[in-house]
Amino acid sequence: PRYRVPADPDDPDDPPPRHTIQAIHRRATRSAAARRARRRRGSGRNAGTDGQVLVYHDLLGVFAHPHHAAQVPKFCRVFADVGERTHAGLAAFRDAVRGGAFPSPEFAPYAMPDDEAVAFSKSLADDARERAARNEDARRRQIDEDEYETVKLY
């Protein structure tokens, strides 16, 4: 088999669960577990297994949209409300940016001396002129090399 993570990290001889049991009643799970020596893990449906597997987005309540709340499986208990706090934080960020409160000098610790700002602006202007000249040269070359332009077809 491929690399396996032991179920008990302190015991390398403890094999991981090989099956995930979903949507099965607790009594049926215990019966299945009793018939086989292999470990079983459940997906929140019942406690008759050796462990549980859940989608962490569901169990942490990551998605704040009301549509998602309706889609969380019935067997999934939400242990935190991360989605609402994330949504509130993103909305506060958006509002601060739109309102001009962020970024503020408090969160912009980078300084540029005036002489560097002037040199930077000059460099940007020089670069823009060089690019415009290169673009014009390329446009003229394309026209000169165009066989249709040579015979004046258009």
N, C-alpha and C positions, 0 to 999 in steps of 0.2 A: 504493500500500500504506500501511498504518498506520505509525506511528513505528517505525523499526528501529534496533536497537543494532548498531553495527558489530562484526564479529568481532574486529577489531584496533582498540581505541579510539584509537590514534595515527594510523590510516589511515581517514579517512571514506569512502574509495572501496572499502574492503574489505567486501563484503556479508556478512551473517551467514549461518550455515548455514540452509538452507531445509528440510532433511529430517532426521528422526531415524530412525536405523536400529536396529531391535530384533531380537534373537534370530536374527541371520543370521551365518553363518560368515564368518570374516575374508576368505577368498578371494572369496566372493560380494560382500562389501562393497567390496573393492578393485576388483572388476570393474565394479560399479555406479558407483563413483566415477570410474573411468577413462572410462566411456561418457559421462559428463556433466561439465561444467565446474563445476557447482555444488558448494559445500562440503557435507559431510555430518557429522553428529554421531551418536555412538553412545550407547547407554544401558548401558555397561559390558560389553557382550557381546564386543566385540573391539576391537583397536587399529587397525583399518584405516580409521579415520575421522579427520576433522580435529579433533574434540573429543569430549568426553563429557558426558552429562547423567545425573545420578543424583538420587534423592530424598534430600535431606540428612538426613532422619530415619533413613534406612537406613544411609547412609555414616558417620554419626556415632554410630550405635548408641544413638539417643535413647531408644528404648523398652526398658526393662529386663525386661519380662514375658517369661517363657519362651515363651509362645505367639507373641509377635512374632518372636523369634529364628527360629522355624520358618517364619515368613512372609517373611523377607528373601529377595529373589530370589537365585538361585544366582550370577548375574553381578555381584552387589554385594559389594564388599569393604568391610568395616567398618574405617574408619581411626581411630576413637576409641571409647572406651567411656563416652560421656556419660551414657547411660541408667543404668548402674550407679551412677555417682557422684551423679547426680540423685536416684535412689531412696534411696541412703544418706543424702544430705543432708536429704531430706524426712522420712525415718524419724527422724533425729537431732532435727530440729525438733519433730516430733510428740512424741517422748519427753521433750524438754526442757519443752514446754508442759504435757504431762500430769503430769510430775514437779514442776512448779512452779519449775524452774530458769530458765525464760524466760517473760516478761521479768523481768529482775533490775534492781536500781537502777542498775547499770552501763549498761544499755541503755534506761533511762527517765530522761533528763536533765531532764525538765520538772518544775518545782516550782510549788506553789501556796501562797501564804501562808495562814495559818490564818484570817485575817479574810475572805479571798476564798472559802475553802472554806465558811465559815459562810453568807456571802451567797449563794453558789451553791446550797447546800442549801435555803435559804429560798426562793429563786427557783423551784426545782424543786417544792417543796411548794405554793407559791402557784399555779403553773401547773397542778398536778394538781387543786387545788380548783376553779379556774376551768373546767377541762375537764369535771369532774364536774358542775358547775352547768349548763354549756351542754348537756351530754348529757341531763340531767334535764329541762331546758326543752324540748329537741327531742322527747323522749319524750312529755311532756305535750301538746305541740302536735299531735303525730301522733294521740294518743288523742282530743283535743278535735275534730280535723278529720275523724276517721273516721266516715263516715255510719253504719256498722253499730254503732259504739259509741254514737252519739247515740240510736238507737232500741233499744238494748240487745238486739241479736240474738245476742250471745254473751257 
